[in-house]
Amino acid sequence: MQAKQIRFILSITIGLAVILLLVLLFKVYGVIQDTKASTKFEHTKVAIITSDCLGDQSWGSLAYKGKLKIEERFPVSVVLFDEVDEQNERMITETIVQAAEWGLRL
């Protein structure tokens, strides 16, 4: 009688352990699939437009440093448009149109 009880308890314990492991594996598989799905992204292209030269010690050099930091922190490629005269509407429009034609986000 006692041997029967031990077998019964052991078989129930093994069955519950198997069910628990299967549930755990199912949950882990779901998390892994979500992680894989979230790492697939579209590579974004970004434009930075500045009115200064990139080689000087003003806004142009800050735009270049910003470009480097953006590319370092985010999965994007950055294109810099420098020396765009902010008083010249035609030049600004041409720069924006060119960036849009290249598929860049402004």
N, C-alpha and C positions, 0 to 999 in steps of 0.2 A: 504494500500500500504506500509506504513512504517513498519507495523508489519511483512509483508511478507519479506521485506528487512532484518529486524533484524533476523528472522528465517533463512534466506538464509546465512547471514554472520556467524551466530552462528553454523549452520551445517557445513559450510566450515571450520571454525576454529576448531571444534571438530574433523572433519575428518583429517585435517592436523596434529593435536596434536596426534591422534591415529597413524597415519603413522610415525610420528617422533619418538614416543615411541617404535613402532615395530622395526624400523631401529636401534634405540639405544640398545634395548634388543638383537637384532641379533648380533650387533657388540660386546657387552659385552659377550655374549655367546661364540663367536669366540675367544675372548681373554682368557676367562676362560679355554676353551678347549686347547688352545696353552700352557697355564701355566701348566695344568695337564699333557700334553704330554711331556713337557720339564723336569718335575720332575721325570719321569721314566728313570732310568739309571741303567747301569750294575755296580755292586759293584766291584771295581778294587782292585786287590791285588798287592802290591809293595814290592820289596826286596831292602834292603840296605845292602851292603857288606862292612865291615870295617876290617882292619888288627889289630886293638887294642881291648883290653878287655873293656867291657862296664862299668866296675866298676872303671876304673882309671880316672884321670883328664885330659884326652887328647882327641884324635879324637873319641875314643869309646864312651865317655860320650856325646860328641857333636852329634854323630850318634843317640844315644838314645833320646836326646833332639829334634833332627830333626824328629825322628819317632813320638814323641808325638805331635809336632807342625803340622806335615803332617796329622795325624789322626784327629787332632782338626779342621783343616781348610778345609779338603777335605773328601768326603765320600769314603775313602779307608781303607783297612787294611794293615798294614806294618809288614813285618817279617824282623828281624835283623839277619844277619849272622856275628858273631864277631870272632876275632882271626883267620882270614883267612890270611895265610902267603902269602904276595905278591910276594915272590921270588919262591914259590912253584907252578909251573904251574898246576900240577896234582890236588892240593888242590883247586885252583881257578876254574878249569874246573869242578871238582866234585860239588862244591858249586853252580855253574851256572846251571849245569844239574839238580841238586836237586831242585833248585828254579823253573826252567822251568817245571819240572815234576809236581810241586805243582800248576802250572798255574800262577806263579807270573810274574810281569813285572819288568825287571831289569833296 
